[in-house]
Amino acid sequence: MTLEQVTRRTFLQGVGTVAALAAGCGRNAPGPTEASSIDRVIVLGVDGFDPVLLEKFVAEGRMPHCRQLMADGSFRRLETSEPPQSPVAWSNFISGTNPGGHGIFDFVARDPETMTPYHATARAEQAGTRLPIGGWQIPLSSGKLRNLRRGPTFWTSLEQRGIACTVLRVPANFPPAADETVALSGMGTPDLAGGYGTFTFFTDDPQSRTREVSGGRIVSVDVRDDMCRCTLSGPVNSFAADGRIAEIPLQIDLDPQRPLARIKVGDETFVLAEGEWSDWIPVRFGLLPHVVDVAGVCRFLLKRATPQPGRGRLALYVSPVNIDPSDPALPISNPPDYSRRLVRELGYFYTQGMAEDTKALSAGVLSASEYRQQATFVLDERMRFFEHELARFERGFFFHYFSTLDLSSHVFWRTLDRGHPLYSAELAAQEGDFIPELYDQIDLAIGRALETVDDKTLLFVISDHGFTSFRRQFNLNSWLMDNRYIRPKVSRVQSVNSYFADVDWTRTKAYGLGINGLYLNLQGREAHGTVAPGPEADKLLRELAERLTAVRDPLTGDAVIARVHLASEIYSGPYAADGPDLIVGYNNNYRASWDTILGGFPRELILDNTDAWSGDHCVDSAFVPGVLLCNRPLRRDRPALEDLAPTILEAFGVEVPVEMTGNNLL
């Protein structure tokens, strides 16, 4: 079961129609303290901006604005988080401290009592008492959403000193706090179904069947008399006693002579040609008849509308249903009407935190060129919003986040790495220019920012990490089981591949969860803990670290794991004990397997990665530093992400909170 499947039916359960409070937020924009010579700080957050590729492209004569910043200001490789995962790294940036100070350690967290996994950055709390009426359950109190990132945020300190802040799409900021900061939530914001993004693919291909895939659903349909009638799924209906999925009717009429389709979904009707994308289509899902519904927006791609031998006639992709920013069912902006104002000014937009549909590409639903089109839509939208908001930014702090370089590097790295199992000369020839083109687009955004810079403006361009190839995957939990740290209830051969099924916790010593985390089955913490805290736990941790770094790939002879960090040695702060006990730092070209992330036990320990997700950064942090560009000289040669928060605060003359462990780079 994938993370999307685990959460799809649970994230919104009990939240239902929690709506953003419709309250305006009047604000002045006072300047910094008198002691500061800076009245504006601009930060461009570029996820996955890699320093090796940056230097390569600059040397080739590309990226003139980055070259200008390197010559006139500063360029450094930026130390990333441990582990170098986006929600962890951006939380280091936000809080000015390490994971022990903000409590985000991975994309995935777990309840040690139940071993249930959940999204690490946000969690829904069930509504209170429910009143059963017929087949409905009417909540007598609202459910709540909690942002699980803790610790300080530097923009709160700025706002408290009267310095206006605009923070657009920074990861790990859903739901945004109800303070004075103008904010739009980013990575961590769910789609309307409650997951990281659930696409739908309708097809009459006779070889296809209705099934769940990672990040989506394939629906087998019938086309009769040039017509297909089906339904589009939305969120879990938290008002229904049986927990059913809310649906709306979808009708597809195919033109008998031309490759066209007329599509009617809900109250909307539109026509697409084969190969054409729709604009944003608003949809509404009824939850409580005539009383409660929730609004979403989605995009359609008509992939096929003409018969093909053995493949059927219809192939229709529907994007994940995004929360409608003009009528959000969940809080996605601050003030609450900010997203509505953006729709009035710029039109509908992606609200889903990870908007580029890499899952549809990995599932074979979108081709490489179709994914490239969709990712370009996202980047073009981000550029429009960036230029729009930058144009009206006068004083204070401004942050804007770009995601497309990261997610597209994940799935198109195979066009750059000839050693990857999925490298093909044909794909490299067709799409190998996409990653370089994205770097050029980022350089254009940097150029737009530079046009606004004066001697009282501080400009940073930062990334949370760089990139490397993901050629081979390691089944950590299978290794733990083969080495008797995990004990099955049945024999190893019979043990199944689902989430920790058949584990005998009363004899298990350690387990892996998430991409880089390894936990002890600790007495007093896990429900059936077997390892005593203190000397026994310490000995086991060092034993695991030593044995894991000795693992070699029989195919290549390379070490699979470069370093294993003891969390107690790298984390500090009030939440340090909440994370994994060991952080597994994989070697270049290796990463945790897809099954490891949620506790699977395949037979093979090390195998090729044959997913389109061919590049990654969830390795040892030394291999994937980020980028730091600044229009001022920097005094530190080894800057880290947590240094940005105190640097920004002191640039404005604002005192740094004691919880922050970073240093001023200026």
N, C-alpha and C positions, 0 to 999 in steps of 0.2 A: 504494500500500500504506500502510495506517495504522500508527501507532506500535504499536497493540494487535496488529495482524497481524504486524508485525516481531518483536515480543517474545513473542507467545503460545506459540510453539513452542520458544523458546530460553531463557527466563528460568530455568526449573527444570531445563534440560538439564544433566545431570551432578550435580545436587543431589539429585534423587530423594527419598530419605526422610531427609534431614538432619533430625534431631529436636532439639528443645530439650533440653538436659541436665536431667534430673530431679533437681535439687538444690535443697534448701530454702535460704533465706537469712535467718538470724536477724539481727535488727537492733534496736538501742536507738534512742531518739529524743532524743539530747541537744540542748540548746539552743544558741543563738548564743554568740559570745564575750562576755566581761564588758563590753566597751566599747560594745556595741550596746544600744539601747533597744527594738529590734524583736525579737520572737521568732517572728513568723509573717509570711510573705509569700504572698499569694494572687494568682495571675495567671489571668484568664480570657482565653484567646485566641479571638477571634471572627473567623474568616476572612471577608474581604470586607465588614466593618462600615464603612459609608461615612459620613464626617462630614457631608456635605451632607444626606443623608436623615435622619441622626440629628438635626441641628438643625431640620429641617423637622418631624419628628414631635414633638419636644419643644415646638416652638412651637405645635403643634396640640393640646397638652395630653396627649399620650401619653408613655410611657416615664418614669414618675415617679421611678424609681430612678436613671436616668441624670441626670435633672434635679437630684436630690439631690446626686449626686457633683459635678456642675457647680457647684452653689451652695456646697457645703461643702468641696470639694477643688479639683480642677483638671480642665480639659478643654483638650486641644491637638490640632491636626492633626499626625499623626505622619508624618515623612518616611519613605517606603518605600525599598525597594532599587532598584538600577538593574541589570537591568530589574525592574519590579514584578511578578515572578512568585512564586507562593507558596513553592516550595521554596527560592528564593533569599532571599526576605524572611525566612522563619522561620529560615533558617540564619544570617542577620545577627543576629536576636534571640538565638539559641542561643549564638553564638560571640562576640558583642560586637564584631564586626568586619565588613568588607566582603567581597564574594566572593573577592577576592584572598587573604583570610586563611582562608577555609573551602573554596574550590574548587568551589562549586555556582554555576553561571552560567545555568542554564536547566533546563527539564524534560528536555531532550535533550542528550546529549553525543555525541562521535564519536571514533573512533580515527583519527588523522590518517594513519596508515600504510595502513589498509584502507578508510577512509571509512565504516565500519560504525557506525550509530547505536545508542545504548543508553540506558537510563534513567540519568539523571544522578546519582541519589541512592543507588542500590544496584546491585550487580552480582554475578552468580553466577560462580564459578570452577569449571571442569569438574573432575570427579573425576579421579584419576590413572589408572594402568594398569588396564585392564579385561581380565577373563578370559572369553573366548568359550566358552559352553557351549550347544550347539545353537543355538537362535534367540535366546539371551539373552547379555547383556554384564554380567558381574558386576564392579562396581568393587572394586578392592583397597584403595582409600582413599576417604575421604569428600570430596565437593565442599564448597565453602565459599561463604558469602555475605559480602560486604563492604559496609559502610556507607561510601559514598564522600565523605561530608561529613567534612572534616578540621578542624584548628584546635581551639581550646579549647571546652569547654562549661562554662557557669557553675555548673551543678549538680555537676560533678565537683569544682570548688574548694570548694563548700559541703560536700559529703560528706567531703572530706579534712579539714575542720575539725569534723567530727562533727555536722553539721546535716542532718537527715533530709530527703529530697526525694522527692516523688511527681510524676511527669511523665506525664500521660495524653494520648496521641495527638498529641503535637507533630509536625508534618511533618518530613520528612528525618531521621527517627530510626529507620529500619529497616535492619538489625536493631538492636535496642537493645543498648547496651554491657553487658557482664557486669560491672557494678560494684554499688555499694550502692544505687543509685537504684531505687525502684519505678517501673517504666515499662511503658506499653502503646504499641506502635508505631502510627503514624498514616499520613498521606499518604506514599505510597511503598511501603506494604505491598501486595504483589500478591494477586490472588485465587489459587485453587489451580492455575489454568492458567498462572499466571506473568505475567499482564498487569495493566493498570490495572482490568480488569473485563470479562468476556466473558459476556454474557447469551445465552440460547438461546430461540428462539421457534418453537414447533411449530404448523403450520397445514396444513389441507387446502384452503385457498383455491386454486381452479384457476388463478388469475392469478399465484400465487406460485411461486418455485423455490428450491431449496436454494442458498444463497450466503452468503459472508462479507460483513458490513457493518462499518462502523467501530464497534468496541466490542462486537460480537456476531455471532451466526450465526442465520440463518433456515433452518429445516429444513422442507421440504415432505414431508408424510406422507399415507398413505392411511387412511381410516376404512372398515372393512368389518365388517358385522354388529355395529355399535355398538362396535367395538373398534379401537384403534390400538396397534401394537407398534413401538417404535423404541428408540433408545439415547440416553443423556445422556453427553456428553463431559466428561472431566476433564483432568488434566495430561498432558503428554508422558510416556510410559513410558521413563524413562532406562535401564531394564534391558533393554528390547527392542532387538535389533540393528537393526531397521528404523525405530526412532524413532517408532513408532505412538502414537496418542492412546489413553489408557486410557478405557474406556467401561463403563457399567453399563446393564442393561436397564431400559426404561421402558414400562409398559403403562397405557393410558388406556381405561377402560370408560365409555361414555356411557349414561346412562339414556334409554331410548327414549321415555319419557313426560314427563320433567321435565328442566329445565336443570341437571343434576347430572353430575358425573364422579367415578368412583373411580379414584384414581391409585396405582399401585404402582411404586415406584422402589427398587431394591435390596431391602432387608428391610422397608421402610416402606410402609404402605398407609393412605390417608386419602381423605376425600370432600370435594369443594369444590362449592359452588353457583356458577353463572355470576356473575361479578363479585366473587368472594370470593378473598381472599388466604389462603394457608396460614400456619401458624406455621413456625418453623425446622424443616427436615427434614434429619436427619443422613444422609450417604451415605458409602460407602467404595469406593475404586477400587483393584482389585488390580493390583499391578505385577509381582511375582514370585510365581507361583502357590503358595498355601499358606504363603508366607514373609513377603512384604512387601506392605502396602497403605497408602494414605494416606486421611485422613479429611477430609471437608468438610461444610459446611452450606449450604442454599439455601432460597429461598422461591419458591412457585408462585403465579401468578395465573391463574385460569381466566377468560379474557376472553370466550370464546364456547363454548357447549355445545349450541346449537340451530341448525338450518339457517337460513341467510340466502341469498336468491337471489344467485347469482353469487359468493358468498364462502365457501362451504363450511360445515362444521358446527363445526369445532374450531379454537380459537385458545388456546394455552397458553404463557404467559410463564414462564420459569425464570430467576431471578436468577443472576448470576455465582456460581459455587460458591466460597464463602469458606473459608479455612482454618478448620478446626474448632478453636475455642479450648480445648475440653476435651481435645484430642489433637492439638496443633499439629504439622504436618509441617515447619514452618519456625519459627525463633525470633521470636515476636511480643511477648514480654513479658519482664520482668526483675523478680524472679527467675523462672525458667522455669515454675514452677507457679502464678504469679500469675493467668494467664488461666484456668487450671483452677479456681482458687478463685472467680473472678468468675462462672464458669458455675454453680458450686454455689450461689452467693449470689443471682445475678440472672438466670440462664438464658443460653441462647445469645445471641450478639450478632454484629454486623458486625465482621469483622476486616479486610476489604478497605479499603485506605486512602482511596479515593474511593467512598463507599458509595452516594451518591445517583446513580441510574442515568440520567444525562443522555443517554447514548448511545442508550438505548432510546427516549427521547423524540424525539431527533433523527432516529432511523430510522423513526419512525412506529409503533413497536411498542407503546409506552405512549402513551396520550392525555395531554393536559395534566392532567386530573383524576386519572388513574391515577398519573402521576409525582408529583403533589402528595401522594397517599396514601403512596406509597413514601418520599418525602422526609420526610414527617411521622413515619413509623415510625422513621427514623434519628434525627430530632431528639428524639422521645419517649424513645428508648433512651439518647441522650446525656444527657438531663436526669436520667433515673433513675440513671445511673452517676455523674453529677456530684453529685447530692444524697447518694447512698450513700457515696461516698468523702469528700466534704466533711464529712459527719457524724462520721467517725472521724478527721479530721485535727485534730491537737492542736498540734504545734509544727513549725517548719521551713519548707520551701518546698513549695507546691502549685500545679500548673499543670493546667488542663483546657481542651481545645480543642473548639470547635464549628465544624462544616463546612457545615451545611445552608444558612445564609444565603448563603454564597459560591456554592455550586453552583446553588442555586435562583435567585439573582440572574442568573447566567449565562444561564439558559434562560427566565426570566420577565421579563427587562428589557424585552422587547418589549411587555409590558402597561403599561409606564410611559412609553415613548418613542413618541410619535405619529409621529415622523419615521423610525422604523425600517421597512424594507421588509416585515417580517412583522407590523407592528402591525395589529390588527383590533379594532374596537369590541366585537365579540362576545366575543373572548377576554379583553379588558380587563374587560368586565362580569362575566365568569364567574370569572376568576382574578386580577384586578387587586388584590385584597385580600391575596394570599398573601405578598408581600414585606413589606408593613406588618405583617401578622400575625406573621411571623418576627421582626421587630424587637421586637414586644411580648413574644415568647417569650424573646428574649435579655435583655430588661429584667427579666423574672421571674427568670432565672438570676442576674442581677446583684443583685436583691433578696435572693435566698437567700444569696449571699455576704455582703452587707451585714449580714444578721442575725447573722453570726458574728464581725463585726469589733469589736475593742476598741482601746484606746489603744496596744497593742503589736503591732497588726496593720497591715501595709501592703497595700493592695488596688490592683491595676492591672487595667484592662480595656483590651486592646489589639487592634488589627487590623493585618494585614500590608499592607493596601492598601484603597483605596476602589473605586469602580466608575464606568464610563462606558458609552456605547452603542457597539456594534460594528455599524455600518451597512454599511460598505464594506470590501472586502478587497483587499490589494495583493500581487501575485505578484512577490516580490522577485527570485527566480531568473530569471523570465521577463524582467524588466527588465535584469538582469545579462547575460542572453544577447543580448537585443536591442541592448544597448550594447557588446557584444563583450568583456565581462569574463569571461564563460563562453563557450567555443567548443565547438560540437557536432562529433561525428565525421561526422555527416551534415548535411543542410541543416536550417535552423531549422524549416521546415514539417514535415519528417519526424520531428523530435525528439519522443520519446514522453514521457508524463507520469509515468513511474515514477521511483523513487528514483535520481536522478543518472544514469539510463541515457543512453547515447550522448554523455556528456561526454568531450571530448578534454582530459584533464588536462595534457597537454604544452603546450597553448596557452591554458589557463584561468588567470586572474589572481585571481579572488575568487568566493566562493560563500556562499549563505545556508543556515543550518541551525538548527533550533529556531525559537522564536517571534520573538526579537529579535536573534539573533546573525548577524554577517557576518564571515567569515574570509578572510584572504588565502591564496592557494595558495603558501605560503612555502617557499623552498628550505631544506632541512635539517630541516623539520618535516613537511610533507606528503610523501607518497611520491614524487610527481611535481611537486614545487614549481617554480614558474617565476619567482617574485618574490624578488629578493635582499633580505635584511634590511638595514636601515640607510636611507640616503637614498631609495632606490627605493621601499621599502615605505612610508616616511613620506609621500612625495609621493602615492602611490596612495591611501593612507588619507584624506588631506585632499581629494583629488579626488573620491573616492566620497562623502565626507560632504557636500561642496558640491553635487554633482550630485543626490544623493538629496533633500536639503532643498529643491531647486528643483522637484521633481516636483509637478505640479498635477493634480487630478482634473478631467477634461474635463466631467463632469456638473455639478459644483458650483463649480469654480474654486478650491476649497480646497487648501491644502498637505496632502499625504498624510502627510508626515513632519515632525514639529516640530523634532526635534534628532537629531543623530547624535553619539554620544559616542565618543571615542577611549579604548579600554580602558586604555591606558597613563596617561591623565590622571585616571581615576576609581577605578582599582583599585590597591591596595597590598597587600603581603604575599607570602609564599613561593609562592603558587599563582596569582599574577596572570597569568602567561604561559600558563596552561592554558586560559583562556577565549577567547571571540571577540576579534577585533581591533577591531571596531566594534560598538556597541550601538545598534540602530535604535529611536529613540523616536518611535512613531507619534503622529499628531495625534488629537485627540478625534474619535470616530466611525470611526476607521480602525484596522486591525490587519493583521498578516501573514496571508496567505491560508492555508487549510488545506493547500494543495499546497506552499506555501513551506516548511512546517515540516520536511518530509522530502524536500525536493529535487525537487519537480515543476516542470514547465515548460508550463503552459497558455498558450494563445495570448493571451487577454485579460489586460491588465495590471491593470486596476482594475474590480471588479465588485461587485454587491450581495452582501451576506451573507444568504442565504436559509435558513440553518440556525437551528433553535430556539435555539442558543447565540448569543444576541442581545446580551448585555452582556459586557464584558470589562474588563481592567485592564492588559493587556500593551501599554501605550502609554508615552508619555513620563511619567516619574514625577511631574512637576509637576501632572498632571491628576488623579492618583488617590492623594492622601495617605490614610493610615489614621487610626484613632481612638486617642487615649490619654486615658483617664479614670483619676484617682487620688484616693484619699481624703486626700491630703496636698497642700499647695501645691508646685508645681514652680518651679524657679528659671530654667529655660531656656525660651525662647519657641519655639524650633525644634527640638524633640526628634526624634531618629531612632531607628529600630529597634535599632541597635547600642548605643544608650545604656542600654537596659534591663538588660543583663547587668552592667555595672559598677555601676549604681544598686542592683541587688539585692544584689550582693556587699558593697558598702560599707554598705548598710543593716544587714547582719548583722555588720559589722565584719571582713569577710574581705578580704584583699589582692587587688587586681585583677591578673590575669596581664598581663605586658608585651605579649602578642600582641593584647590587646583595644584597639581604637582609639576606642571610645565614651566618653562622659562621664557623670558622675554627675548625674542630673536633680534631685536633692534638695539 
